[in-house]
Amino acid sequence: MVSSYDFEVYHDNNFRTIHLAPLFSVNFKHHNFFLGPQYSYVFQDPNYWESCEQNSYGLNFGYRHYSNYLFKNTRLFGEFTFSIFQVKFTDYNRRPPYTTKREEIYVENTGSLGLDYTILNQLHISCGFGFGSYTGFFLIFEKFTLTSYLGVEYVF
């Protein structure tokens, strides 16, 4: 389970999000590929969107590369994550039609560094910090975002 928080950087981004995702992953040596459903909570900016549905669902997937163990139970990793989710909102206009319902699909992609700590052989805690954007192509900074995350992993 991973929980991440994205910070608004530029005003044209207009929202911050919290993502919660139960992820299923495949490990191969130092490589980890993951995929899972995602719940996103969107913090609306009242100056931009008068009405925004704050609950959204989507998909989260990515790749993580682990280093060798730095200490007894700790290792460093680099991660690339993609989150796809939909934001629904209502635009208010001064002319007819006075309201317009809109839906936008966002592809958030981030690159980050983090630490993985092994509590037991099968139980891990991870945390990290990174940056990304809301464009469909990886790390094209049209709309820049900072991200932080915390995860709990159980290995079967």
N, C-alpha and C positions, 0 to 999 in steps of 0.2 A: 504494500500500500504506500503510495507516494502522495504527499501533499505539497503543493508549490504555491508561491505567492508572487505575483508579477506586479512590479511597480510602474506607475505612469511616469514617463520621462518627458516626452514632448506633449504639449497641450492638444495637438491634433490626434493623439492616440485616444484620448478621452475616456479611458476606463482602466481599472485595475481588476485583476481576477484572482481567485483562489481556485485551484484545481485539486480534485481528489480522484485518484485513479488506482483501482486494484489491478496490478499488472502481472501478467504471466510471462516468465522469462526463460530463456535457454542459455545455459552457460557452456562455454567451450574454452578451456584453459583460462586465458586472461580476457576473453571476449564474452559479452553479455548482450543479447538481443531481447527486447521486451515489447509487449503489445497488450492493450487492455482498454476497457471502456472508461470514460471520464465524465465526472460531474464538474461543472464550472459554475462558480458564483461570480457574477459580474457586479462590481461596484459602479453605479452610474454617476455621471457628472451632471448635476442638475442644471448647470449653465448650458449644456449642449443637448442632452436628451431629457425631455420632460418625462417621458415614460419609457422605461426599459425593463423587459423581463429579466430578472436577475438570475434565474435558474436556467442553465443550459446543459446539454449533454453532447458528448462527442467521443473522439477516439484519441488515444495517446500511444505513441510508439517511438522507439529509438534504439540507440546503441551505446554501450558503455564499455570502456577498456580499462582494466585494472592494472595497476603496477604490482610489483612484488611486495611482500609485506615489509613495511617500513619499521614497524615495531612488532611485538608479539602478535597482536590482534588487529592492527590498523594498516590499511593500505589506501593509497591515493587512486583516484580514477578520473578520467575525462569522459564526458557524456554529451551526446547529441540527442535532443528530444524534439518531437513534433507533436503538437496538440491541435486537433481540428475540432472546432466548435462553432455553433451558430448563435448570433446575438439578434434578438428581435426587439424593435423599438418603434415608437410613434413619433414622427416629426410633426410639429405644430407650425402652421403657416398663417400669415396675415390675410391671405387671399384664398378663395375656394380652390380646391378642397382644403378645408382648414386643418385636417389631419391626414397624414399619410402613413400607413403601416409599412415598415421596411424590415427586411431580414438580410443579414450579412453573414457570410461564412468566413471565419478567420482561420488561417493556418499560422499558428505561432511556432516558430522554430528557435531553439536555444542551444547554445554551447556552454558548457559549465565544467567546473572542477569541483571535486568533492572528496570526502573521506568516508571510508567504510570501516566500521568497527564490528568485529565478531564477538558477540556476547557468549554464545554457545556455538557448537559446530554448525547448527542449522539456523541460528537466529542472528541477524545482522541489523545494525542501525546505520543509516547513511545520512549525510547532510552535504549541502553544496551551495554554491553561488555562481551565477553566470549572467550572460546577456544574450539577447536575440532580437527578433523582429516579428512583425505581423505580416510579412509578405510571403507569398507562396514559395519563393525560392530561398534556399538556405542562406541565412545570414546576409541578406541584402537589406540594408538599414534604411528603409523608407520610413518605417515607424519603429523606433528603437525601444526596447524594454529591458529592464533588469529583472532577474528572477532569483529566488532562493527556494530551497526545498528541504524537506525532511522525509525520510522513508524508513519503513520497517519491513524487513524481508525475512521470509521463512523459506528455507531450502528443503525440498523433499528429497 
